[in-house]
Amino acid sequence: MKTAVLLWLAALAAVSPGTSGQAPAVRRRSAPPPAVATPAGDTIAIVGGRILPVSGPAIERGVVLIAGGKITAVGAAVEVPAGARVIDAAGRIVTPGLFASSTQLGIVEIPSSAEGTADQSTTDAGLGAAFDVADSFNAETTLIPVTRAEGITRALVTPSGSRVILGQAAVIDLSGEQAPEGITRAPAAMMAQLGEAGAAAGGGSRASAMLRLREALQDAADFARNRAAWNSAQRRPYAQGRLALEALAPVIRGELPLAVIANRASDLLAALRLADEFKLKLVLVGAAEGWKVADRIAAKHVPVVVKPLTDIPSFDAPGASLENAARLSKAGVRIVISSFETHNARNVRQEAGNAIANGLDRDAALRAVTLEPAEVWGVAARYGSIEAGKDADIVVWSGDPFELTTGPEHVFIRGREISPDTRQKQLLEKYR
């Protein structure tokens, strides 16, 4: 018996890990790569690069100091403290981190094909405007590393669905930290849709969609004025539930932007009239025919979120044009550039580059993916430009950030250098 046991142990050792008879290991799906390459407490000096602060003129061979997660100094004659980690950016371009507006990063993993991985919409009619994407934000999505590796450090995550009022959007950072640390602002905007999608959601007509939106705003205003009477059942019933009415209150007060998705020129004008009626802080999203009414949008000081590569005519936007962004900007409209993508949110660089190729000023394009969205979504006090006191969202580029042959060499989010590793790179190495 003793001999048999010894023979069995010897056979087991022959196939144990680390021997020539090792059995194939089971490959498990790897976790998302770690986000942090440099502790936030380190002092970092980025020296010698061409700094584009966005809030001011370019600084040649400048210095950016980062400490405690913040930008502490920026300029051409900044002294580098002893012991600081120095990054030589000579011949490089240094910009704020880019901003991806209108995406579902962190709330959608596999759209419509894997149950439990998409949280961008709700079928609960009672929630309406109260639906808040921040409550389902997952910082461990594999989509975040591949996006931030392309220099994007913040994003506006938006709800979608088949309702006129879609719910509340939130600004996140792409550090990989869960809520609340990874949430910059929530809510950042109330999302609604008009045009073709709004008509489908609101009864089959653009007019019915507008009526539903107007009704919701009227009810929210009445609810805010008569909350005590409603609590004691001395007020008429509202079409919206309590949660939705409470969520719409800051919209009615002009504190929270109402971001309306629309493309056709007539729909954009309808949204402008609605904003005048209720004194709303309006943002137009999509606006493929915005160039047709650019002067009227500019006169109302309403910002517009555009996808510059939209140029295929449709019934919703027969006048789509590659020059839309440039024409809007020349008319004085504040523009934000977005790819409107989730899995390819990183394409915002390509969108901005093509807008430049079709007439948009280069400085305006950089502002449209940094400081402008930060201002529109209410986070400019922390992000969007390279200024002392702001969060250190900084990217060091190998060249022009809008040339696809260049790329980020260093990406910092809130003062931490982010690993360039992604699951895609891991798979490449695995199957090389």
C-alpha positions as CSV (number, residue, x, y, z in Angstrom):
1,M,0.0,0.0,0.0
2,K,2.8,2.4,0.9
3,T,4.5,1.8,-2.5
4,A,1.2,2.4,-4.3
5,V,0.7,5.8,-2.5
6,L,4.3,6.9,-3.4
7,L,3.8,6.0,-7.1
8,W,0.5,8.0,-7.1
9,L,2.2,11.1,-5.6
10,A,5.0,10.9,-8.1
11,A,2.5,10.8,-11.0
12,L,0.6,13.8,-9.6
13,A,3.9,15.8,-9.3
14,A,4.6,15.0,-13.0
15,V,1.7,17.2,-14.1
16,S,1.8,19.8,-11.4
17,P,2.6,23.5,-12.4
18,G,6.2,24.3,-13.1
19,T,7.1,20.8,-14.6
20,S,7.6,19.6,-18.1
21,G,4.3,17.7,-17.9
22,Q,2.2,20.7,-17.0
23,A,-1.4,20.4,-18.0
24,P,-2.9,23.4,-20.0
25,A,-4.1,26.0,-17.6
26,V,-7.7,27.3,-17.9
27,R,-7.6,30.8,-19.3
28,R,-9.9,33.1,-17.4
29,R,-11.1,36.5,-18.6
30,S,-8.7,39.0,-17.2
31,A,-9.8,41.9,-15.0
32,P,-9.6,45.4,-16.4
33,P,-6.0,46.6,-16.2
34,P,-5.0,48.8,-13.2
35,A,-5.6,52.5,-13.8
36,V,-2.9,54.0,-11.7
37,A,0.8,54.1,-12.8
38,T,1.8,57.1,-10.6
39,P,0.5,57.9,-7.1
40,A,-1.5,61.0,-6.9
41,G,0.7,62.4,-4.1
42,D,3.8,62.6,-6.2
43,T,5.0,66.0,-7.6
44,I,5.3,65.8,-11.4
45,A,6.9,68.3,-13.7
46,I,6.1,68.2,-17.4
47,V,8.8,70.3,-19.0
48,G,9.8,71.5,-22.4
49,G,6.6,70.9,-24.3
50,R,4.3,73.2,-26.3
51,I,1.5,73.7,-23.8
52,L,-2.0,74.5,-25.1
53,P,-3.9,75.7,-22.0
54,V,-7.1,76.4,-24.0
55,S,-8.0,79.2,-21.6
56,G,-5.0,81.3,-22.9
57,P,-2.3,81.4,-25.6
58,A,0.1,78.6,-26.3
59,I,3.2,78.4,-24.0
60,E,6.4,77.4,-25.9
61,R,8.8,75.1,-24.0
62,G,6.6,75.5,-20.9
63,V,6.3,73.7,-17.6
64,V,3.3,72.2,-15.9
65,L,3.6,71.2,-12.2
66,I,1.2,68.6,-10.7
67,A,0.9,67.9,-7.0
68,G,-1.9,66.4,-4.9
69,G,-4.0,65.7,-8.0
70,K,-4.0,69.4,-9.0
71,I,-2.2,71.6,-11.4
72,T,-0.1,73.8,-9.1
73,A,1.7,76.0,-11.7
74,V,1.9,76.5,-15.4
75,G,4.1,78.8,-17.4
76,A,7.4,79.3,-19.3
77,A,9.5,80.2,-16.2
78,V,8.2,77.8,-13.6
79,E,10.8,76.4,-11.2
80,V,10.9,72.6,-10.9
81,P,11.1,71.6,-7.2
82,A,13.8,69.2,-6.1
83,G,12.7,65.6,-6.0
84,A,9.9,66.1,-8.6
85,R,9.4,63.4,-11.3
86,V,10.4,65.1,-14.5
87,I,8.7,64.2,-17.8
88,D,10.6,65.6,-20.8
89,A,8.0,66.8,-23.3
90,A,10.4,68.5,-25.7
91,G,8.9,68.3,-29.2
92,R,5.6,67.2,-27.7
93,I,2.2,68.9,-27.3
94,V,0.6,69.2,-23.9
95,T,-3.2,69.7,-23.7
96,P,-6.0,69.2,-21.2
97,G,-7.6,65.7,-21.2
98,L,-10.3,65.4,-23.9
99,F,-14.0,65.3,-23.2
100,A,-16.5,62.8,-24.7
101,S,-20.0,64.2,-24.6
102,S,-23.1,62.1,-25.1
103,T,-21.8,58.5,-24.5
104,Q,-22.9,55.5,-22.5
105,L,-19.4,54.7,-21.0
106,G,-19.9,52.8,-17.8
107,I,-23.6,52.0,-18.3
108,V,-23.4,49.8,-21.4
109,E,-21.1,46.9,-22.0
110,I,-22.7,44.9,-24.7
111,P,-25.7,46.7,-26.2
112,S,-28.9,44.7,-26.8
113,S,-27.2,41.4,-27.0
114,A,-26.3,40.5,-23.4
115,E,-28.9,40.7,-20.7
116,G,-27.7,42.7,-17.7
117,T,-25.0,44.6,-19.4
118,A,-27.0,47.7,-20.6
119,D,-28.4,50.2,-18.1
120,Q,-29.0,53.2,-20.3
121,S,-32.8,53.2,-20.3
122,T,-35.8,52.1,-18.3
123,T,-39.2,50.7,-19.1
124,D,-40.6,52.0,-15.8
125,A,-42.9,54.8,-16.9
126,G,-43.1,56.1,-13.3
127,L,-39.5,57.2,-13.2
128,G,-39.3,59.4,-16.3
129,A,-37.1,62.4,-15.6
130,A,-35.9,60.9,-12.3
131,F,-34.0,58.1,-14.1
132,D,-30.3,58.8,-13.2
133,V,-27.5,57.1,-15.0
134,A,-25.1,57.8,-12.1
135,D,-26.8,55.1,-10.1
136,S,-25.8,52.4,-12.6
137,F,-22.2,53.6,-13.4
138,N,-19.7,50.8,-13.4
139,A,-16.1,52.1,-13.5
140,E,-14.7,48.6,-14.2
141,T,-16.1,48.4,-17.7
142,T,-13.5,47.3,-20.2
143,L,-14.5,50.2,-22.4
144,I,-13.0,52.8,-20.1
145,P,-9.3,51.8,-20.5
146,V,-9.4,51.7,-24.3
147,T,-11.0,55.2,-24.3
148,R,-8.7,56.9,-21.8
149,A,-5.7,55.4,-23.7
150,E,-6.6,57.8,-26.5
151,G,-6.4,60.9,-24.3
152,I,-10.0,61.1,-23.1
153,T,-10.3,61.8,-19.4
154,R,-13.9,62.9,-18.8
155,A,-17.3,62.1,-20.4
156,L,-20.9,63.0,-20.2
157,V,-22.8,59.7,-19.8
158,T,-26.4,60.0,-21.1
159,P,-29.5,57.9,-20.9
160,S,-31.4,56.9,-24.0
161,G,-34.7,55.1,-24.7
162,S,-38.1,55.5,-26.2
163,R,-39.5,58.4,-24.2
164,V,-39.6,62.1,-24.8
165,I,-37.8,62.8,-21.5
166,L,-35.0,60.3,-21.1
167,G,-33.6,61.2,-17.7
168,Q,-30.5,62.6,-16.1
169,A,-27.0,62.6,-17.5
170,A,-23.8,62.6,-15.4
171,V,-20.1,63.7,-15.9
172,I,-17.6,61.0,-15.0
173,D,-13.9,60.8,-15.1
174,L,-12.1,57.8,-16.6
175,S,-9.8,57.1,-13.7
176,G,-11.4,53.7,-13.1
177,E,-12.7,54.7,-9.6
178,Q,-16.2,53.8,-8.7
179,A,-18.9,56.3,-7.6
180,P,-18.8,58.7,-5.9
181,E,-15.1,59.4,-6.6
182,G,-15.5,58.7,-10.3
183,I,-18.5,61.0,-10.6
184,T,-17.6,64.6,-11.3
185,R,-21.2,65.9,-11.4
186,A,-24.6,64.3,-11.2
187,P,-26.9,65.3,-12.5
188,A,-25.2,67.4,-15.2
189,A,-28.1,67.7,-17.6
190,M,-31.7,66.6,-18.2
191,M,-32.0,64.8,-21.5
192,A,-35.0,64.9,-23.9
193,Q,-35.6,64.2,-27.5
194,L,-37.7,65.8,-30.2
195,G,-37.6,65.4,-34.0
196,E,-38.0,61.9,-35.5
197,A,-37.1,60.0,-32.3
198,G,-39.2,62.3,-30.1
199,A,-42.2,61.9,-32.5
200,A,-41.9,58.1,-32.3
201,A,-41.7,58.2,-28.5
202,G,-44.5,60.8,-28.0
203,G,-47.4,59.6,-30.0
204,G,-46.3,59.6,-33.6
205,S,-46.0,63.3,-34.3
206,R,-43.5,66.0,-33.6
207,A,-46.4,68.1,-32.2
208,S,-47.4,65.4,-29.7
209,A,-43.8,65.1,-28.5
210,M,-43.6,68.8,-27.9
211,L,-46.9,68.7,-26.1
212,R,-45.7,66.0,-23.8
213,L,-42.5,67.9,-23.0
214,R,-44.4,71.1,-22.4
215,E,-46.9,69.3,-20.2
216,A,-44.1,67.9,-18.1
217,L,-42.5,71.3,-17.6
218,Q,-45.8,72.9,-16.7
219,D,-46.6,70.2,-14.2
220,A,-43.1,70.5,-12.7
221,A,-43.6,74.3,-12.3
222,D,-47.0,73.9,-10.7
223,F,-45.8,71.1,-8.4
224,A,-43.0,73.3,-7.2
225,R,-45.4,76.1,-6.4
226,N,-48.0,73.9,-4.8
227,R,-46.1,71.1,-3.1
228,A,-48.0,71.5,0.2
229,A,-51.4,71.3,-1.5
230,W,-50.3,68.3,-3.5
231,N,-49.1,66.5,-0.3
232,S,-52.6,67.0,1.2
233,A,-54.4,65.8,-2.0
234,Q,-55.7,69.3,-2.7
235,R,-54.1,69.6,-6.1
236,R,-55.0,68.1,-9.5
237,P,-53.2,64.9,-10.6
238,Y,-50.0,65.3,-12.7
239,A,-49.0,63.3,-15.7
240,Q,-45.6,62.9,-14.2
241,G,-44.9,61.1,-10.9
242,R,-43.4,62.7,-7.8
243,L,-39.9,61.6,-8.6
244,A,-40.0,63.0,-12.1
245,L,-41.5,66.3,-10.9
246,E,-38.8,66.7,-8.3
247,A,-36.1,65.9,-10.8
248,L,-37.4,68.6,-13.2
249,A,-37.4,71.3,-10.5
250,P,-33.8,72.5,-11.2
251,V,-34.6,72.5,-14.9
252,I,-37.5,74.8,-14.4
253,R,-35.4,77.1,-12.1
254,G,-32.7,77.3,-14.9
255,E,-30.1,75.6,-12.8
256,L,-29.8,72.4,-14.8
257,P,-29.5,72.3,-18.6
258,L,-32.2,70.7,-20.7
259,A,-30.3,69.0,-23.4
260,V,-32.7,68.4,-26.3
261,I,-31.7,65.9,-29.1
262,A,-32.9,67.2,-32.4
263,N,-31.5,67.6,-35.9
264,R,-34.0,69.2,-38.4
265,A,-33.8,73.0,-38.5
266,S,-37.5,73.3,-37.7
267,D,-37.1,71.1,-34.6
268,L,-34.2,73.2,-33.4
269,L,-36.3,76.3,-33.7
270,A,-39.1,74.6,-31.8
271,A,-36.7,73.8,-29.0
272,L,-35.6,77.5,-28.9
273,R,-39.2,78.6,-28.6
274,L,-39.7,76.2,-25.7
275,A,-36.7,77.5,-24.0
276,D,-38.0,81.0,-24.3
277,E,-41.4,80.0,-23.0
278,F,-40.0,78.4,-19.8
279,K,-36.7,80.4,-19.4
280,L,-34.7,77.2,-19.7
281,K,-31.0,76.7,-19.9
282,L,-31.0,74.9,-23.3
283,V,-28.4,72.7,-25.0
284,L,-29.0,71.4,-28.5
285,V,-27.7,67.9,-29.2
286,G,-27.1,66.5,-32.7
287,A,-28.2,69.6,-34.6
288,A,-27.2,68.2,-38.0
289,E,-29.1,71.1,-39.7
290,G,-27.9,73.6,-37.1
291,W,-25.9,75.6,-39.8
292,K,-29.3,76.5,-41.4
293,V,-30.4,78.4,-38.4
294,A,-27.0,79.2,-36.9
295,D,-27.7,82.9,-36.5
296,R,-30.8,82.3,-34.5
297,I,-29.0,79.8,-32.3
298,A,-26.2,82.2,-31.7
299,A,-28.6,85.0,-30.9
300,K,-30.0,82.9,-28.0
301,H,-26.5,81.9,-26.8
302,V,-27.5,78.3,-26.9
303,P,-24.6,75.8,-27.1
304,V,-24.7,72.9,-29.6
305,V,-23.2,69.4,-29.4
306,V,-22.4,68.2,-32.9
307,K,-20.9,65.2,-34.7
308,P,-18.9,66.7,-37.5
309,L,-18.8,63.6,-39.6
310,T,-22.6,63.5,-40.0
311,D,-23.2,64.2,-43.7
312,I,-25.6,61.5,-45.0
313,P,-29.0,63.1,-45.7
314,S,-32.0,61.6,-43.9
315,F,-35.7,62.5,-43.4
316,D,-34.6,63.8,-40.0
317,A,-31.8,65.9,-41.4
318,P,-31.8,66.3,-45.2
319,G,-29.4,69.2,-45.0
320,A,-26.6,67.4,-43.1
321,S,-23.2,68.8,-44.0
322,L,-19.5,68.2,-43.1
323,E,-19.2,72.0,-42.7
324,N,-21.8,72.1,-40.0
325,A,-19.4,72.6,-37.1
326,A,-17.4,75.3,-39.0
327,R,-20.5,77.2,-40.1
328,L,-22.0,77.2,-36.6
329,S,-18.7,78.4,-35.1
330,K,-18.3,81.2,-37.6
331,A,-21.8,82.3,-36.7
332,G,-20.8,82.6,-33.1
333,V,-22.4,79.4,-31.8
334,R,-20.6,77.7,-28.9
335,I,-19.9,74.2,-30.2
336,V,-19.1,70.9,-28.4
337,I,-17.7,68.1,-30.6
338,S,-18.7,64.5,-29.8
339,S,-18.5,61.1,-31.5
340,F,-21.8,60.1,-29.9
341,E,-20.2,56.7,-29.5
342,T,-19.7,54.3,-26.5
343,H,-17.4,51.5,-27.8
344,N,-15.7,54.1,-30.1
345,A,-15.9,57.2,-27.9
346,R,-12.2,57.7,-28.6
347,N,-13.2,58.7,-32.1
348,V,-13.8,62.2,-30.8
349,R,-10.3,63.1,-32.0
350,Q,-11.1,62.0,-35.5
351,E,-14.4,64.0,-35.4
352,A,-12.5,67.1,-34.4
353,G,-9.8,66.6,-37.0
354,N,-12.3,66.3,-39.7
355,A,-14.1,69.4,-38.5
356,I,-10.8,71.2,-38.9
357,A,-10.4,69.8,-42.4
358,N,-13.8,71.2,-43.2
359,G,-13.2,74.7,-42.1
360,L,-13.3,74.8,-38.3
361,D,-10.6,76.8,-36.6
362,R,-8.0,74.5,-34.9
363,D,-8.1,76.4,-31.6
364,A,-11.9,76.2,-31.7
365,A,-11.8,72.5,-32.3
366,L,-9.5,71.9,-29.3
367,R,-11.8,74.1,-27.1
368,A,-14.8,72.1,-28.4
369,V,-13.4,68.9,-26.9
370,T,-12.0,70.4,-23.6
371,L,-13.1,73.6,-22.1
372,E,-16.4,74.1,-24.0
373,P,-18.0,70.8,-22.8
374,A,-16.6,71.5,-19.3
375,E,-18.5,74.8,-19.3
376,V,-21.7,73.5,-20.9
377,W,-21.9,70.6,-18.4
378,G,-21.0,72.7,-15.3
379,V,-17.5,71.3,-14.4
380,A,-15.2,74.1,-15.7
381,A,-14.2,75.0,-12.2
382,R,-12.4,71.7,-12.0
383,Y,-11.6,70.7,-15.6
384,G,-11.2,71.7,-19.2
385,S,-8.1,73.9,-19.3
386,I,-4.5,73.8,-17.9
387,E,-4.7,76.3,-15.1
388,A,-3.4,76.3,-11.5
389,G,-6.0,74.9,-9.1
390,K,-7.8,72.7,-11.6
391,D,-7.8,68.9,-11.6
392,A,-4.6,67.6,-13.3
393,D,-6.2,66.0,-16.4
394,I,-3.3,66.4,-18.7
395,V,-2.2,64.6,-21.9
396,V,1.3,64.7,-23.5
397,W,0.9,64.0,-27.2
398,S,3.6,62.7,-29.6
399,G,2.4,65.4,-32.1
400,D,-0.8,67.1,-33.2
401,P,-3.6,65.5,-31.2
402,F,-5.9,65.7,-34.2
403,E,-3.6,63.8,-36.5
404,L,-4.4,60.1,-36.3
405,T,-0.7,59.1,-36.8
406,T,0.1,60.6,-33.4
407,G,-1.1,59.5,-29.9
408,P,-0.8,60.1,-26.2
409,E,2.5,59.3,-24.5
410,H,1.3,60.2,-21.0
411,V,-2.2,60.6,-19.7
412,F,-3.0,62.0,-16.3
413,I,-6.4,62.0,-14.6
414,R,-6.6,64.0,-11.3
415,G,-2.9,63.9,-11.1
416,R,-2.4,60.2,-11.6
417,E,-0.7,58.8,-14.6
418,I,-2.9,56.2,-16.2
419,S,-1.6,52.9,-17.5
420,P,-1.9,52.6,-21.3
421,D,-2.7,49.0,-20.9
422,T,-6.1,47.7,-22.2
423,R,-7.8,44.4,-22.6
424,Q,-7.3,44.7,-26.3
425,K,-3.5,44.9,-25.8
426,Q,-3.7,42.0,-23.4
427,L,-5.5,39.9,-26.0
428,L,-2.9,40.9,-28.7
429,E,-0.1,39.7,-26.5
430,K,-1.9,36.5,-25.6
431,Y,-2.5,35.5,-29.2
432,R,0.6,37.1,-30.8
